[in-house]
Amino acid sequence: MHRIYYSYDDFRNDLNVLTKKIDKDFDAILAIARGGLSMAHMLGEYYNIRKVYAINTIGYEDTQKLQSVTVFNIPDLQDAKSVLIVDDIVDSGDTLIEALKILKEAYPQTNFYTASLFYKKSAKIAPNWYVKEAKTWIDFFWCTDLGD
Amino acid sequence: MHRIYYSYDDFRNDLNVLTKKIDKDFDAILAIARGGLSMAHMLGEYYNIRKVYAINTIGYEDTQKLQSVTVFNIPDLQDAKSVLIVDDIVDSGDTLIEALKILKEAYPQTNFYTASLFYKKSAKIAPNWYVKEAKTWIDFFWCTDLGD
């Protein structure tokens, strides 16, 4: 399969594009770990938001090729009116759908928005904002840059 | 005050130094947000550890110039035998001391190790591993690279 290397410079440029697209206010940022962690870090600094949180997910093959996702380590969002959920890529969309479901159940009064760097058109859900369509395998710099 | 710019390349190089210093095993990585988030992301990928978590801290000036730190959003570490806590810099040491206190109280059976990129010699606690001594103000790339 064709693959592209996604460098830190690509990441920085795309985050600058993303921040120009995001046209809603939010008072907390929630990374889907691991993929959204670096993104949440940079955006938290950029927007001067100290409430930068993370949630964890485990995806596993269920019976009949159904993909199940479990979401855990939900942060305390009691004081957050509006939360930006970030992930590197919305692929099948299963992770984002499950995260939104759990978060909206836990915090029905909170607005949740979603942003990603990449989005696959075949995903079951689209983020509110994304930068690029994913058409191939992406080697993100955080996966490949360490080591000799 | 003299200040240095700490680029992504500096970060990547220093993480490669850090991974050569770390000589203990761990099965989870815990970022102190926001400073440790990018570090935890890259190390999680490097060590192939999916259990990458974050905690939050608020520091505030108490009476008499005492610095108080509150730690919150403690992840579920029940299944973790050994956890690497990461932060960008150990400055006064107050954050790390309070985080270790809370975490050891909550998980007395778990081993906690600590790593940072920078360490100030005047800090009240030293991390188990660090890369560089902090002698000046550091403009980390995640604080400065976004925007025009």
Chai-1 contact restraints between the chains, C-beta under 6 A:
chainA,res_idxA,chainB,res_idxB,connection_type,confidence,min_distance_angstrom,max_distance_angstrom,comment,restraint_id
A,Y8,B,Y8,contact,1.0,0.0,6.0,A-B,restraint_1
A,R12,B,D145,contact,1.0,0.0,6.0,A-B,restraint_2
A,L15,B,L146,contact,1.0,0.0,6.0,A-B,restraint_3
A,A33,B,V52,contact,1.0,0.0,6.0,A-B,restraint_4
A,R34,B,H41,contact,1.0,0.0,6.0,A-B,restraint_5
A,R34,B,G44,contact,1.0,0.0,6.0,A-B,restraint_6
A,R34,B,V52,contact,1.0,0.0,6.0,A-B,restraint_7
A,L37,B,L37,contact,1.0,0.0,6.0,A-B,restraint_8
A,L37,B,H41,contact,1.0,0.0,6.0,A-B,restraint_9
A,S38,B,S38,contact,1.0,0.0,6.0,A-B,restraint_10
A,S38,B,H41,contact,1.0,0.0,6.0,A-B,restraint_11
A,H41,B,R34,contact,1.0,0.0,6.0,A-B,restraint_12
A,H41,B,L37,contact,1.0,0.0,6.0,A-B,restraint_13
A,H41,B,S38,contact,1.0,0.0,6.0,A-B,restraint_14
A,H41,B,W142,contact,1.0,0.0,6.0,A-B,restraint_15
A,M42,B,W142,contact,1.0,0.0,6.0,A-B,restraint_16
A,M42,B,L146,contact,1.0,0.0,6.0,A-B,restraint_17
A,G44,B,R34,contact,1.0,0.0,6.0,A-B,restraint_18
A,E45,B,W142,contact,1.0,0.0,6.0,A-B,restraint_19
A,E45,B,C143,contact,1.0,0.0,6.0,A-B,restraint_20
A,Y46,B,L146,contact,1.0,0.0,6.0,A-B,restraint_21
A,V52,B,A33,contact,1.0,0.0,6.0,A-B,restraint_22
A,V52,B,R34,contact,1.0,0.0,6.0,A-B,restraint_23
A,A54,B,A54,contact,1.0,0.0,6.0,A-B,restraint_24
A,N73,B,P75,contact,1.0,0.0,6.0,A-B,restraint_25
A,P75,B,N73,contact,1.0,0.0,6.0,A-B,restraint_26
A,W142,B,H41,contact,1.0,0.0,6.0,A-B,restraint_27
A,W142,B,M42,contact,1.0,0.0,6.0,A-B,restraint_28
A,W142,B,E45,contact,1.0,0.0,6.0,A-B,restraint_29
A,C143,B,E45,contact,1.0,0.0,6.0,A-B,restraint_30
A,D145,B,R12,contact,1.0,0.0,6.0,A-B,restraint_31
A,L146,B,L15,contact,1.0,0.0,6.0,A-B,restraint_32
A,L146,B,M42,contact,1.0,0.0,6.0,A-B,restraint_33
A,L146,B,Y46,contact,1.0,0.0,6.0,A-B,restraint_34
